[in-house]
């Protein structure tokens, strides 16, 4: 019995044909690899969502980041006041509970309306410096960061007016028909002399030249400080025009 010798199908193929088949095989493998990469690039988010849905921890809320609600904003807060009890207002998210803090502790709560506006009434202040801020709490009981802290000065004292020149009862003589009024206020204030606005200098002093006629002249100095306290000082002098 004569056995037949097995011959490879490539036995009779030339080296050039084998090379072409090898190159085609390599190109096919590379094409498949590129196709797989493109699938992962374009469809990875969808796969991730599917895997996330199938995950046993998909209902675990521990990984969810809780975002705090927006801090409230206090509006029209006075820098100074002469009233011991004041009203405050501001805005925040609709339906938030707003907590107000004065000089440390919480003193009041209110809820914003549909327009996002909130108001506090009859908030008590102490004499001198008061620090005020607010926080918001939403319906998930998440508390915001504090609002910007405002400083309110409670000042109930009238500004002190000192008229240095002329003196009460003095007779002023000159050719100009003018009297120069010089003085000082103990704090920043809105200043008027005989109902004319006068600019207060940085050192809190003032100087104003008043046009007058011969005879008795009344000089009234009015000062209103930043808290709204008002004071008046009035002197009478005589003016005599010299020849």
Secondary structure by P-SEA (a helix, b strand, c coil): cbbbbbbcccccccaaaaaaaaaaaaaaaaaaaaaaaaaaaacaaaaaaaaaaacccccccccbbbbbcbbbbbccccccccccccccccccccbbbbbbbccccccbbbbbccccbbbbccccccccbbbbbcccccccccccccccbbbbbbccccbbbbbccccccccccccccbbbbbbccccccccccccbbbbbcccccbbbbbbbcccbbbbbbbbbcccbbbbbbbbbbbbbbcc
